[in-house]
Amino acid sequence: MDQEHITGDGEGAGRRRFLALATGAAATAAGLAAVAGCADGDTGKADGAGPGQSPKPSGSPEQDGPRGFDVKAENARPGHADWHVAKAGPARAIEGFADKASVLPGESFGLHVSTTAPRFTVSAYRMGWYGGARARLVWRSEALPGVRQPDHTVDAATRMVRTRWTRSATVETKDWPEGCYLLRLDAQGGEGQRFVPVTVRSAATTGRTVVVNAVATWQAYNRWGGYGSYDGPSGGYASRSLAVTFDRPYEYDDGAGLFLVYEAPLLALAERLGIPLAYATTTDVAREKRLLEGASAVLSLGHDEYWSPEQRAHFTAARDAGTNIAILGANCCYRRIRLEASDLGPDRTLVCYKSSYDQDPAFKRGHPATVDFRSPPAADPESSLLGVIYDGYPVDAPYVVTNPGHWLFEGTAAKAGDRFAHLVGVEYDKVDTGFPTPRPLEILAHSPVVCDGRPSHQDTAYYTVPSGAGVFATGTMRWVEALDATGDGSSGAHHGLDARSGALTTKVTENLLRVFAAGPAGRTHPAQDNVKAVYGSPGAGS
């Protein structure tokens, strides 16, 4: 997010304020100082299955062919609308984490739970569409013994919060379909509920659109134990963690990370459309060099800020091999990170020293600096992949359509100059040819903003490359959230976004997903460069 040379020690409080502004989480916002800056530049039965049993999934490779399980058939199964956390309870009534961010179908993972209740249950919900229920109960445990796990510790060198909790249960995923899951922990006697997110990832992605859960960014914003990548208990930037671990619960959104605000609405839409999907996390993409080979498209969702160099290289290689890329948020691919092992396994520690990169022992040994991609040493601005570049926060501005004849606006009835209130926020991107910018590139929306007194613009952009791949970037962090917008916006939900914004973003996203699922979009929908026409000068966008 915001660069340290602008926000200084205020970044910690500012970023906690950012999380509140972005998610609307009142609990997160409580008591926060208004520090912010504008940078330059998160007991039913499962289809007849009894407790502890898993039902037969709707699809299998044998049934559905090489494209994987049948998304349409899966979502035709009965949903379970009671998946929400209805009673969170006190802060430490129950909470937990999985010792793997993702597993292949049939693999097991450990669940580490701390609770004040004597017993608890675990319900595994596969998230999707399911006729609007948004989830299906796939498995429920028997009652398990509850214990209050030991207090966390804080590493003196990096201020990383550590837990050394014992494993409470081993969860088998036999017959669990691929997909994004929320495990709900229910403390006995209604004392509390919390989520634990897990992805049942796809072994192959050929011919499919890959939904990538941005787990690295979820963890960077996690302040469980009092520390995150932006600040510590003092609220100051200098007290932030230089490394954070997945070996702890998520503090916000009842343990769901950033999934519910920035990812679940898009997942529901994609599964409703029934296009062939695959599922992965950012750490999977970083670890597995060939994971994206043959994929039709790959989706970066609403807030995907923290990337390893390996993840970026694998996205870029996929684009250059003809895989379409959609960036359905803003401030994407901004922080360069390093993934290291934790006590529980590989890739469970996220290292990001930011402006203190020269203090990183691994940097001194020759590893890349964990600083913003656009910053030295070895600056590599994110615009070379995204087409747009992060420009600042916080903003709340109308989204202005400037290219209504574009194929992505088909069926929206949008006209040039149409404005959609609150759709630009809380962070935004723009086209800036002062940074590496792929061409030809089309700007679809060009929205005036004023960020901390500085006039600028937000851009939605689409470009194509010789491989045939198309790359689309919304340029606003509220795009995925807007998919759920209804009513006139007066309730204040979804930052005041209304049904008109919901209809626009939904139709554009449907157009995008269908075209991107069909193969290299540039072959059928080549970009027609209009950067100079929009910005009106040879130094367009700078």
VENDANOR-V274841 format. One line per field, one symbol per residue. ss: DSSP state (H for helix, E for strand, C for the rest). phi: phi as a letter, one per 30 degrees, with the letter a starting at -180 (. if undefined). psi: psi as a letter, one per 40 degrees, with the letter a starting at -180 (. if undefined). A space follows every 10 residues. Layout:
ss=???
phi=???
psi=???
This chain:
ss=CCCHHHHHHH HHHHHHHHHH HHHCCHHHHC CCCCCCCCCC CCCCCECCEC CCCCCCCCCC HHHHHHHCCC HHHHHCCCCC HHHCCCCCEC CCCEEEEECC CEEECCCEEE EEEEECCCEE EEEEEEECCH HHCCEEEEEE CCCEECCCCC CCEECCCCCC EECCCCCCEE EECCCCCCEE EEEEEEEHHH CEEEEEEEEE ECCCCCCCEE EEECHHHHHH CCCCCCCCCC CCCCCCHHHC CCEEECCCCC CCHHHCCCHH HHCHHHHHHH HHHCCCEEEE EHHHHHHCCC CCCCCCEEEE CCCCCEEEHH HHHHHHHHHH CCCEEEECCC CCCCEEEEEE EECCEEEEEE ECCHHHHHHC HHHHCCCCCC CECCCCCCCC CCHHHHCCEE EEEEEEEEEE ECCCCCHHHC CCCCCCCCEE EEEEEEEEEE CCCCCCCCCC EEEEEEEEEE ECCEEEEEEE EEEECCCCCE EEECCECCHH HHCCCCCCCC CCHHHHCCHH HHHHHHHHHH HHHHHHHCCC HHHHCCCCCC HHHHHCCCCC CC
phi=.ddddcchdd dedddddedd ddciddddde idddcabcdd c..ccdhjdd eiccddddba eddciddjdd ddddddddcb dcdddcbdid ecdaaaacdb dbbdejdcbc ccbbadddba bbcccddach ijdiabdcab dddcdcbddd ddbbdddchd dccbddddac ccceiddelc bcccccdeii dlbacbdbcc dcdbbeibcc dcdddddedd ddcdijbbdc abedicddcd ddbbbddadd dchhjdicdd dcbeddeddd dddiddcbba cddddddcec eddiddabcc cdbbdcbded dddddddded cjddbbccab idhccdbbcb dcdcldhcbc cadhdcedcd edddcjdedc beedcddheb edddcdicbd blacbbbdcc dbbdddedce icidbejecb eidcldcbbb dbddcebdbd bcccbbcdbb chicdabcbc bbbbbedjdc bbbdibdced edecdbicid didhhidcdd dddddddddd eeddddddke dddcbddcdb ddddciadde id
psi=biideddbee dddddddddd ddefhdddeh eiifhiihic ..gaigfehi heihihidii dddeaeeaih ddddeeihih efeihdgdai dfdhiiiieh diiiheiiii hhhhieidii ihhhhhibcf fedeihhdih iihihiihii iiihhddefh hhigiihdih hifhehiiah ihhhhhihef diiiihiihh ihdieheihh hhhgdddddd ehfheeiaed iadeeideei heiiiefiih diffeeaedd dedddddddd dddeihiihi iddddddhde deheidihhh adggdhiidd ddddddddde eehihhhfai fifdhhihhi iadeiifehh hgdbefdeeh ddddeeiihg iideiiifhg iedddddiih eiiiihiihh hegeeiddeh eeeiihehih hedhieiiii hheeihhiii hhhdhghhih hfehiaiihh ihiiideeii hhhdeieedd dddehiaeee eeiffeiidd dddddddddd dddddddeah ddddgiihhe dddddfidfh e.
